[in-house]
């Protein structure tokens, strides 16, 4: 059972709001992915990684929203243990993929700006394909181990203090598993902390190079780097929220806990298409052409 404190009118209000947001997430992210796919001059590693990131946002939202929308219009908020395990697996594997994609995008910008003569040699199509396979495969392996171990762990509680199966799910276990704790720390290190450190270190190197070049070069390079950094900072903040939920859930009110949980998936999938659609000039230009053609037709 998933516990809720919302009255029936509030549940229908939240359903309407979240359904609208979910539709916006699907439409905004899918539109940019479609534009990148259809536009030949956007078939470059940087834009391919952006398309992968936005596709990842759609999957990220879809792991939570459909079940959450059903819960808001249902008298009882119930989820099977196996479905909860699947939601846990999808949520964290996709979350890990996001950090690795941002690290891959930082590496792409580093090679483009700091080693431009080697860019075509390093960032070949085969290299991009290998990176894309790894950023989805590695998190899935990490989280699969946690999911399998959780499936074998005895549960003593059927009421979960949350609105979906994130790390609050561990509160169902009779005892805290040391093996799960270790696996969780390894996943946190490999999928969050190391990619974050790599990304920030890479951009530090990039900005050092930028300050040694002319204003025109700095402006053009910053236009492609700043959106990635904004997305990384935003998602890192949300990841910190998710870790905090497991630590302080017993010390906060239900409303505060509900709001904190909503932060994880409410605006981030809309933040990405907003940032890339407005801040990346090539994508922004193609978006204007796309919507102009729609209006004319």
WOWO-V65321 format. One record per residue. N is the residue number from 1. RES is the residue in one letter. PSI is psi in whole degrees, 0 to 359 (none if undefined). BURIAL is b if it has 16 or more other ideal C-beta (glycine too) atoms within 10 Angstrom, else e. D_CENTER is the distance of its C-alpha to the mean C-alpha in whole Angstrom. Layout:
BEGIN
n:N res:RES psi:PSI burial:BURIAL d_center:D_CENTER
n:N res:RES psi:PSI burial:BURIAL d_center:D_CENTER
END
This chain:
BEGIN
n:1 res:X psi:140 burial:e d_center:26
n:2 res:X psi:119 burial:b d_center:23
n:3 res:X psi:146 burial:e d_center:25
n:4 res:X psi:149 burial:b d_center:25
n:5 res:X psi:4 burial:e d_center:27
n:6 res:X psi:139 burial:b d_center:27
n:7 res:X psi:168 burial:e d_center:30
n:8 res:X psi:312 burial:e d_center:30
n:9 res:X psi:320 burial:e d_center:31
n:10 res:X psi:323 burial:e d_center:27
n:11 res:X psi:317 burial:b d_center:26
n:12 res:X psi:325 burial:e d_center:27
n:13 res:X psi:313 burial:e d_center:26
n:14 res:X psi:325 burial:b d_center:22
n:15 res:X psi:312 burial:b d_center:22
n:16 res:X psi:317 burial:e d_center:23
n:17 res:X psi:311 burial:e d_center:21
n:18 res:X psi:325 burial:b d_center:18
n:19 res:X psi:318 burial:e d_center:19
n:20 res:X psi:316 burial:e d_center:19
n:21 res:X psi:318 burial:b d_center:16
n:22 res:X psi:318 burial:b d_center:14
n:23 res:X psi:318 burial:e d_center:17
n:24 res:X psi:320 burial:e d_center:16
n:25 res:X psi:311 burial:b d_center:12
n:26 res:X psi:312 burial:b d_center:14
n:27 res:X psi:313 burial:e d_center:17
n:28 res:X psi:313 burial:b d_center:15
n:29 res:X psi:316 burial:b d_center:12
n:30 res:X psi:325 burial:e d_center:15
n:31 res:X psi:314 burial:b d_center:18
n:32 res:X psi:320 burial:b d_center:16
n:33 res:X psi:317 burial:b d_center:15
n:34 res:X psi:318 burial:e d_center:19
n:35 res:X psi:317 burial:b d_center:20
n:36 res:X psi:319 burial:b d_center:19
n:37 res:X psi:322 burial:e d_center:21
n:38 res:X psi:337 burial:e d_center:24
n:39 res:X psi:115 burial:b d_center:25
n:40 res:X psi:318 burial:e d_center:26
n:41 res:X psi:359 burial:e d_center:26
n:42 res:X psi:7 burial:b d_center:22
n:43 res:X psi:57 burial:e d_center:22
n:44 res:X psi:157 burial:b d_center:22
n:45 res:X psi:316 burial:b d_center:19
n:46 res:X psi:314 burial:b d_center:17
n:47 res:X psi:329 burial:b d_center:17
n:48 res:X psi:319 burial:b d_center:16
n:49 res:X psi:323 burial:b d_center:13
n:50 res:X psi:316 burial:b d_center:12
n:51 res:X psi:318 burial:b d_center:13
n:52 res:X psi:320 burial:b d_center:11
n:53 res:X psi:318 burial:b d_center:8
n:54 res:X psi:324 burial:b d_center:9
n:55 res:X psi:321 burial:b d_center:10
n:56 res:X psi:325 burial:b d_center:7
n:57 res:X psi:321 burial:b d_center:5
n:58 res:X psi:315 burial:b d_center:9
n:59 res:X psi:318 burial:b d_center:9
n:60 res:X psi:312 burial:b d_center:6
n:61 res:X psi:323 burial:b d_center:8
n:62 res:X psi:338 burial:b d_center:11
n:63 res:X psi:340 burial:b d_center:11
n:64 res:X psi:311 burial:b d_center:12
n:65 res:X psi:311 burial:b d_center:14
n:66 res:X psi:312 burial:e d_center:17
n:67 res:X psi:322 burial:b d_center:18
n:68 res:X psi:320 burial:b d_center:18
n:69 res:X psi:321 burial:b d_center:20
n:70 res:X psi:318 burial:e d_center:22
n:71 res:X psi:323 burial:b d_center:23
n:72 res:X psi:334 burial:b d_center:23
n:73 res:X psi:6 burial:e d_center:26
n:74 res:X psi:147 burial:e d_center:28
n:75 res:X psi:323 burial:e d_center:30
n:76 res:X psi:132 burial:e d_center:29
n:77 res:X psi:98 burial:b d_center:25
n:78 res:X psi:141 burial:e d_center:25
n:79 res:X psi:140 burial:b d_center:23
n:80 res:X psi:158 burial:e d_center:25
n:81 res:X psi:321 burial:e d_center:24
n:82 res:X psi:320 burial:e d_center:23
n:83 res:X psi:324 burial:e d_center:20
n:84 res:X psi:318 burial:b d_center:19
n:85 res:X psi:318 burial:b d_center:19
n:86 res:X psi:317 burial:e d_center:17
n:87 res:X psi:319 burial:b d_center:14
n:88 res:X psi:313 burial:b d_center:14
n:89 res:X psi:312 burial:b d_center:14
n:90 res:X psi:316 burial:b d_center:11
n:91 res:X psi:314 burial:b d_center:9
n:92 res:X psi:330 burial:b d_center:9
n:93 res:X psi:320 burial:b d_center:10
n:94 res:X psi:322 burial:b d_center:6
n:95 res:X psi:318 burial:b d_center:5
n:96 res:X psi:322 burial:b d_center:8
n:97 res:X psi:323 burial:b d_center:7
n:98 res:X psi:315 burial:b d_center:5
n:99 res:X psi:320 burial:b d_center:7
n:100 res:X psi:324 burial:b d_center:10
n:101 res:X psi:320 burial:b d_center:9
n:102 res:X psi:325 burial:b d_center:10
n:103 res:X psi:320 burial:b d_center:13
n:104 res:X psi:321 burial:b d_center:14
n:105 res:X psi:323 burial:b d_center:14
n:106 res:X psi:319 burial:b d_center:16
n:107 res:X psi:318 burial:b d_center:18
n:108 res:X psi:315 burial:b d_center:19
n:109 res:X psi:324 burial:b d_center:20
n:110 res:X psi:313 burial:b d_center:22
n:111 res:X psi:318 burial:b d_center:24
n:112 res:X psi:320 burial:b d_center:24
n:113 res:X psi:318 burial:b d_center:26
n:114 res:X psi:334 burial:b d_center:27
n:115 res:X psi:60 burial:e d_center:29
n:116 res:X psi:328 burial:e d_center:29
n:117 res:X psi:337 burial:e d_center:32
n:118 res:X psi:0 burial:e d_center:30
n:119 res:X psi:310 burial:b d_center:27
n:120 res:X psi:329 burial:e d_center:28
n:121 res:X psi:318 burial:e d_center:30
n:122 res:X psi:310 burial:e d_center:26
n:123 res:X psi:60 burial:b d_center:24
n:124 res:X psi:168 burial:e d_center:25
n:125 res:X psi:320 burial:e d_center:24
n:126 res:X psi:323 burial:e d_center:24
n:127 res:X psi:315 burial:b d_center:22
n:128 res:X psi:317 burial:b d_center:19
n:129 res:X psi:318 burial:e d_center:20
n:130 res:X psi:316 burial:e d_center:20
n:131 res:X psi:316 burial:b d_center:17
n:132 res:X psi:321 burial:b d_center:15
n:133 res:X psi:315 burial:e d_center:17
n:134 res:X psi:320 burial:e d_center:16
n:135 res:X psi:339 burial:b d_center:12
n:136 res:X psi:330 burial:b d_center:12
n:137 res:X psi:315 burial:e d_center:15
n:138 res:X psi:311 burial:b d_center:15
n:139 res:X psi:322 burial:b d_center:12
n:140 res:X psi:321 burial:b d_center:14
n:141 res:X psi:315 burial:e d_center:17
n:142 res:X psi:308 burial:b d_center:16
n:143 res:X psi:332 burial:b d_center:15
n:144 res:X psi:320 burial:e d_center:18
n:145 res:X psi:316 burial:e d_center:20
n:146 res:X psi:320 burial:b d_center:19
n:147 res:X psi:316 burial:b d_center:19
n:148 res:X psi:317 burial:e d_center:23
n:149 res:X psi:322 burial:e d_center:24
n:150 res:X psi:323 burial:b d_center:23
n:151 res:X psi:332 burial:e d_center:25
n:152 res:X psi:355 burial:e d_center:28
n:153 res:X psi:136 burial:b d_center:28
n:154 res:X psi:138 burial:e d_center:30
n:155 res:X psi:143 burial:e d_center:29
n:156 res:X psi:0 burial:e d_center:31
n:157 res:X psi:139 burial:e d_center:29
n:158 res:X psi:358 burial:e d_center:28
n:159 res:X psi:118 burial:e d_center:27
n:160 res:X psi:128 burial:b d_center:23
n:161 res:X psi:71 burial:b d_center:23
n:162 res:X psi:175 burial:b d_center:19
n:163 res:X psi:355 burial:b d_center:18
n:164 res:X psi:174 burial:b d_center:16
n:165 res:X psi:78 burial:b d_center:16
n:166 res:X psi:214 burial:b d_center:14
n:167 res:X psi:351 burial:b d_center:16
n:168 res:X psi:338 burial:b d_center:18
n:169 res:X psi:330 burial:b d_center:19
n:170 res:X psi:342 burial:b d_center:21
n:171 res:X psi:347 burial:b d_center:24
n:172 res:X psi:339 burial:b d_center:25
n:173 res:X psi:146 burial:e d_center:27
n:174 res:X psi:315 burial:e d_center:30
n:175 res:X psi:152 burial:e d_center:30
n:176 res:X psi:125 burial:e d_center:27
n:177 res:X psi:127 burial:b d_center:27
n:178 res:X psi:322 burial:e d_center:27
n:179 res:X psi:319 burial:e d_center:26
n:180 res:X psi:322 burial:b d_center:23
n:181 res:X psi:316 burial:e d_center:22
n:182 res:X psi:314 burial:e d_center:23
n:183 res:X psi:321 burial:b d_center:20
n:184 res:X psi:319 burial:b d_center:18
n:185 res:X psi:321 burial:e d_center:19
n:186 res:X psi:316 burial:e d_center:19
n:187 res:X psi:318 burial:b d_center:15
n:188 res:X psi:320 burial:b d_center:14
n:189 res:X psi:310 burial:e d_center:17
n:190 res:X psi:323 burial:b d_center:16
n:191 res:X psi:344 burial:b d_center:12
n:192 res:X psi:298 burial:b d_center:11
n:193 res:X psi:311 burial:e d_center:15
n:194 res:X psi:313 burial:e d_center:16
n:195 res:X psi:322 burial:b d_center:13
n:196 res:X psi:312 burial:b d_center:13
n:197 res:X psi:317 burial:e d_center:17
n:198 res:X psi:315 burial:b d_center:17
n:199 res:X psi:313 burial:b d_center:15
n:200 res:X psi:320 burial:b d_center:17
n:201 res:X psi:319 burial:e d_center:21
n:202 res:X psi:315 burial:b d_center:20
n:203 res:X psi:329 burial:b d_center:20
n:204 res:X psi:316 burial:e d_center:23
n:205 res:X psi:319 burial:e d_center:25
n:206 res:X psi:313 burial:b d_center:24
n:207 res:X psi:331 burial:e d_center:25
n:208 res:X psi:318 burial:e d_center:28
n:209 res:X psi:321 burial:e d_center:29
n:210 res:X psi:319 burial:b d_center:28
n:211 res:X psi:346 burial:e d_center:31
n:212 res:X psi:0 burial:e d_center:33
n:213 res:X psi:178 burial:e d_center:33
n:214 res:X psi:169 burial:e d_center:34
n:215 res:X psi:321 burial:e d_center:33
n:216 res:X psi:316 burial:e d_center:32
n:217 res:X psi:318 burial:e d_center:30
n:218 res:X psi:317 burial:e d_center:28
n:219 res:X psi:315 burial:e d_center:27
n:220 res:X psi:318 burial:e d_center:26
n:221 res:X psi:320 burial:b d_center:24
n:222 res:X psi:326 burial:e d_center:23
n:223 res:X psi:328 burial:e d_center:22
n:224 res:X psi:337 burial:b d_center:19
n:225 res:X psi:320 burial:b d_center:18
n:226 res:X psi:317 burial:e d_center:18
n:227 res:X psi:319 burial:b d_center:15
n:228 res:X psi:318 burial:b d_center:13
n:229 res:X psi:320 burial:b d_center:14
n:230 res:X psi:317 burial:b d_center:13
n:231 res:X psi:318 burial:b d_center:9
n:232 res:X psi:314 burial:b d_center:10
n:233 res:X psi:317 burial:e d_center:12
n:234 res:X psi:314 burial:e d_center:10
n:235 res:X psi:327 burial:b d_center:7
n:236 res:X psi:320 burial:b d_center:10
n:237 res:X psi:318 burial:e d_center:12
n:238 res:X psi:323 burial:b d_center:9
n:239 res:X psi:321 burial:b d_center:9
n:240 res:X psi:322 burial:e d_center:13
n:241 res:X psi:313 burial:e d_center:13
n:242 res:X psi:319 burial:b d_center:12
n:243 res:X psi:321 burial:e d_center:15
n:244 res:X psi:325 burial:e d_center:17
n:245 res:X psi:319 burial:b d_center:17
n:246 res:X psi:333 burial:e d_center:19
n:247 res:X psi:325 burial:e d_center:21
n:248 res:X psi:10 burial:e d_center:23
n:249 res:X psi:328 burial:b d_center:22
n:250 res:X psi:348 burial:e d_center:26
n:251 res:X psi:2 burial:e d_center:27
n:252 res:X psi:158 burial:e d_center:25
n:253 res:X psi:164 burial:e d_center:26
n:254 res:X psi:321 burial:e d_center:25
n:255 res:X psi:315 burial:e d_center:24
n:256 res:X psi:319 burial:e d_center:22
n:257 res:X psi:319 burial:b d_center:20
n:258 res:X psi:315 burial:b d_center:19
n:259 res:X psi:318 burial:e d_center:18
n:260 res:X psi:319 burial:b d_center:16
n:261 res:X psi:319 burial:b d_center:14
n:262 res:X psi:327 burial:e d_center:14
n:263 res:X psi:329 burial:e d_center:12
n:264 res:X psi:322 burial:b d_center:9
n:265 res:X psi:4 burial:b d_center:8
n:266 res:X psi:304 burial:b d_center:11
n:267 res:X psi:344 burial:e d_center:11
n:268 res:X psi:315 burial:b d_center:7
n:269 res:X psi:343 burial:b d_center:7
n:270 res:X psi:335 burial:b d_center:11
n:271 res:X psi:318 burial:b d_center:10
n:272 res:X psi:306 burial:b d_center:9
n:273 res:X psi:329 burial:b d_center:12
n:274 res:X psi:313 burial:e d_center:14
n:275 res:X psi:310 burial:b d_center:14
n:276 res:X psi:329 burial:b d_center:14
n:277 res:X psi:330 burial:b d_center:17
n:278 res:X psi:323 burial:e d_center:19
n:279 res:X psi:335 burial:b d_center:19
n:280 res:X psi:111 burial:b d_center:19
n:281 res:X psi:319 burial:e d_center:23
n:282 res:X psi:319 burial:b d_center:23
n:283 res:X psi:317 burial:b d_center:20
n:284 res:X psi:318 burial:e d_center:22
n:285 res:X psi:317 burial:e d_center:25
n:286 res:X psi:325 burial:b d_center:24
n:287 res:X psi:317 burial:b d_center:22
n:288 res:X psi:317 burial:e d_center:26
n:289 res:X psi:319 burial:e d_center:28
n:290 res:X psi:309 burial:b d_center:26
n:291 res:X psi:329 burial:e d_center:26
n:292 res:X psi:317 burial:e d_center:30
n:293 res:X psi:323 burial:e d_center:31
n:294 res:X psi:318 burial:e d_center:29
n:295 res:X psi:316 burial:e d_center:32
n:296 res:X psi:318 burial:e d_center:35
n:297 res:X psi:none burial:e d_center:34
END
